[in-house]
């Protein structure tokens, strides 16, 4: 999902409210997961649109 972007995933918030900080690349992103990312807004918007269109 993020391999072709210049974004850094800082953390992920899971459904139960727990945070995973600096998740490894093999971390599974679930539908209910919330990603905390750093990067340019153009890049974040591209990823957001891609996810919403799936």
C-alpha positions in Angstrom: 0.0 0.0 0.0 2.7 2.5 1.0 5.7 1.1 -1.0 5.3 3.7 -3.7 4.9 6.7 -1.4 7.1 8.9 0.6 5.1 8.4 3.8 6.3 7.2 7.1 3.9 5.2 9.3 4.5 6.5 12.8 1.9 4.4 14.6 -1.3 2.5 14.1 -4.3 2.6 16.4 -6.1 -0.7 16.7 -9.9 -1.3 17.2 -9.4 -1.9 20.9 -7.6 1.4 21.3 -4.1 0.1 21.6 -1.3 1.8 19.6 1.5 0.0 17.7 4.4 2.4 17.3 6.8 2.2 14.4 5.1 -0.9 13.0 7.2 -3.2 10.9 6.5 -3.6 7.2 4.9 -7.0 7.7 2.2 -5.5 9.9 -1.3 -6.3 8.7 -3.5 -3.2 8.2 -7.1 -4.0 9.2 -10.2 -2.2 8.1 -10.7 -0.7 11.5 -7.0 0.3 11.9 -6.1 4.0 12.0 -2.7 4.9 10.6 -0.7 7.9 11.9 1.6 9.0 9.1 4.1 11.7 8.3 4.6 13.1 4.9 3.4 15.6 2.3 -0.3 16.1 2.1 -0.3 15.2 -1.5 1.0 11.7 -0.6 -1.5 11.2 2.2 -4.4 12.3 0.0 -3.3 9.7 -2.6 -3.3 6.9 -0.1 -6.6 8.0 1.5 -8.3 8.1 -1.9 -6.8 4.7 -2.8 -8.1 3.1 0.4 -11.5 4.7 0.1 -12.0 3.4 -3.4 -11.3 -0.2 -2.5 
